[in-house]
Amino acid sequence: MAMQSQDIIRQSATHSFTPAPRARDHQEEVAKLIDVTTCIGCKACQVACSEWNDIRDEVGFNVGVYDNPTDLTAKSWTVMRFSEVEEHGKVGVGQEPACVKTCPTGAIHFGTKEDMKNLASERVTELKGRGYQNAGLYDPQGVGGTHVMYVLHHADKPQLYHGLPDNPTISSAVTFWKGIWKPLAAVGFAATFAASIFHYVGIGPNRTNEQDEEHARQDDEIAEQSTNEEKLS
């Protein structure tokens, strides 16, 4: 059976004009929670998302495993993503995303990040009570948390779940750029711009170059010669 796929170029539901229903009035941070412990891998969320957004790409074949086909292109769905493409989509009018609504086991939830964390905490407590002592929420703090979080049976081994990175961190180069260099660059640009304005106002219009001085000297000589000729005549 051919697999429907979603174009990866789209706008997140965290766009400032389309927050989650419960966060719409207060601009709260929103997130999607995926409960891997109840997901059955039916891919209904992927189909619903691509159908709702009307972005489909016929690629590969589903061979009965919960994996993407090997011939995906840049315009193909690759992973479950947190998305509503259009500002006037379901989220913008107070409805939940298509993937959340269509999930048959209720494994996907959407709302404010605080609510999603509370929901995840309740689910983790339930799982630990059933013997999954390493159950937990995947929301890596090394990158400041994510807008897509996962409830896992084995939160101590996230790599078991399709290669989720274990303790990911932000590159030191990115941290340096955003934390130190970018503000300094902005200040430097502002200072350079201000200095240019002051230099132009204070010096620029009054400055003369050698060519201007030469022309002025020649004009003076011509004027002086004319004056002398008039006196002689």
C-alpha positions in Angstrom: 0.0 0.0 0.0 1.5 3.4 -1.0 2.2 5.6 1.9 0.9 9.2 2.0 3.5 11.7 3.1 3.7 15.3 4.2 5.8 18.1 2.9 8.3 19.1 5.7 8.2 22.8 4.7 5.4 24.2 6.9 4.6 26.5 9.8 4.5 25.3 13.4 1.3 25.5 15.5 3.4 27.6 17.9 3.1 30.5 15.4 2.1 33.6 17.3 -1.2 33.8 15.4 -2.2 30.2 16.0 -1.6 29.1 19.6 -3.4 26.2 21.1 -7.1 26.6 22.0 -6.5 27.0 25.8 -3.5 29.2 25.2 -5.0 31.4 22.6 -5.8 34.3 24.8 -2.7 34.4 27.0 0.0 33.3 24.5 1.1 30.5 26.7 3.8 28.1 25.5 2.1 25.1 23.8 3.3 21.6 23.2 2.3 18.2 21.8 2.6 15.1 24.0 3.0 11.7 22.4 2.4 8.7 24.7 4.6 6.0 23.1 3.2 3.5 25.6 -0.2 3.6 24.0 0.8 4.3 20.3 0.1 1.2 18.1 2.0 2.6 15.1 -1.1 2.7 12.8 0.1 6.0 11.2 -3.5 7.4 11.2 -1.9 10.7 12.5 0.3 11.0 9.5 -2.5 10.3 7.1 -4.8 12.8 8.9 -2.2 15.4 8.9 -1.4 15.1 5.2 -5.0 14.9 4.2 -6.0 18.0 6.3 -3.1 20.0 4.9 -3.6 18.6 1.4 0.1 17.9 1.0 0.7 14.4 -0.3 3.6 12.7 -1.8 3.5 9.1 -3.1 6.7 7.5 -1.9 7.8 4.0 -1.1 5.7 1.2 0.4 4.6 0.2 3.9 6.1 -3.2 4.5 4.5 -3.8 7.8 7.0 -2.1 10.1 6.8 1.2 11.9 9.5 2.9 9.7 9.5 5.4 6.9 10.2 4.1 3.4 13.8 4.5 2.2 13.2 6.7 -0.8 11.8 9.8 0.9 12.5 13.1 -0.7 12.9 16.6 0.6 9.1 17.0 0.1 8.1 13.9 2.1 6.9 13.3 5.6 9.8 11.9 7.7 8.7 11.9 11.3 5.7 12.8 13.5 5.8 16.6 13.7 4.1 19.3 15.6 2.4 21.2 12.8 -0.6 23.1 11.5 0.3 24.7 8.2 -2.3 27.4 7.7 -3.1 30.3 10.1 -6.8 29.7 9.6 -6.5 25.9 10.2 -8.0 23.8 13.0 -5.8 25.2 15.8 -6.6 28.8 14.8 -10.3 28.3 15.3 -10.0 26.5 18.6 -10.0 22.9 17.4 -7.3 20.3 18.1 -4.9 19.2 15.3 -6.1 16.6 12.9 -3.5 14.1 14.2 -4.7 14.4 17.7 -8.4 14.0 16.8 -7.8 10.9 14.6 -5.5 8.9 17.0 -7.5 5.8 17.9 -5.8 5.2 21.2 -5.5 8.7 22.4 -1.7 8.6 22.3 -1.4 12.2 21.1 -2.3 15.2 23.2 -2.1 18.9 22.5 -2.4 22.0 24.7 -0.3 24.2 26.9 3.1 22.8 27.8 2.3 23.0 31.5 -0.9 20.9 31.0 1.0 18.4 28.8 3.7 18.0 31.5 1.0 17.4 34.2 -0.7 14.9 32.0 2.6 13.2 31.3 3.4 13.1 35.1 0.1 11.3 35.8 0.8 8.8 33.0 4.4 8.2 34.3 3.1 7.6 37.8 0.6 5.0 36.4 3.3 3.2 34.4 5.6 3.0 37.4 2.8 1.5 39.4 2.5 -1.2 36.7 6.2 -2.0 37.1 7.9 0.3 34.6 10.3 1.9 37.0 12.3 3.7 34.3 9.2 5.3 32.8 9.5 9.0 32.2 9.0 12.0 30.1 11.4 12.8 27.2 11.8 16.6 27.3 15.6 17.1 27.1 16.6 20.1 29.2 20.0 20.3 27.4 18.2 22.0 24.5 15.8 23.9 26.7 13.0 21.4 26.4 11.0 20.6 23.2 7.6 21.4 21.9 7.1 17.7 21.2 7.4 15.5 24.3 7.2 11.7 24.7 6.1 9.4 27.5 8.5 6.4 27.3 8.6 3.1 29.1 12.3 3.3 29.3 13.1 7.0 29.6 16.7 6.1 30.6 17.2 4.7 27.1 15.6 7.1 24.6 17.8 5.7 21.8 15.5 2.7 21.8 12.7 4.8 20.4 13.8 5.4 16.8 17.1 7.0 17.8 15.9 9.7 20.1 19.2 11.5 21.2 20.3 10.8 24.7 20.9 14.1 26.6 21.1 16.3 23.5 22.8 19.7 23.9 23.0 22.9 22.0 26.3 23.4 20.1 28.7 25.7 22.0 29.0 27.8 18.8 25.3 28.4 18.8 25.3 29.2 22.5 28.1 31.6 22.0 26.4 33.3 19.0 23.0 33.6 20.7 24.3 34.3 24.2 27.2 36.6 23.7 28.3 37.4 20.2 24.9 38.2 18.7 24.1 40.9 21.3 27.6 42.3 21.0 27.3 42.3 17.2 24.0 44.2 17.5 25.6 46.8 19.9 28.6 47.1 17.6 26.4 47.7 14.5 24.4 50.3 16.4 27.6 52.0 17.6 29.1 52.0 14.1 25.9 53.4 12.6 25.7 56.2 15.3 29.4 57.0 14.8 28.8 57.3 11.0 25.9 59.7 11.5 27.9 61.9 13.9 30.9 61.9 11.6 28.8 62.9 8.7 27.0 65.7 10.6 30.1 67.0 12.3 32.8 66.6 9.6 31.4 65.2 6.4 29.8 68.3 4.8 32.8 70.5 5.9 35.5 68.3 4.6 37.3 69.1 1.3 39.5 67.0 -0.8 42.7 67.9 -2.7 40.8 68.3 -6.0 38.4 70.8 -4.4 41.3 72.7 -3.0 43.1 72.8 -6.4 40.0 74.1 -8.1 39.6 76.8 -5.4 43.2 77.8 -5.8 42.8 78.1 -9.6 39.7 80.2 -9.1 41.6 82.5 -6.8 44.4 82.9 -9.2 42.1 83.7 -12.1 40.2 86.2 -9.9 43.5 87.8 -8.9 44.8 88.0 -12.5 41.5 89.6 -13.6 41.8 92.2 -10.8 45.4 93.1 -11.8 44.4 93.4 -15.5 41.6 95.8 -14.5 44.1 97.9 -12.5 46.5 98.1 -15.4 43.9 99.1 -17.8 
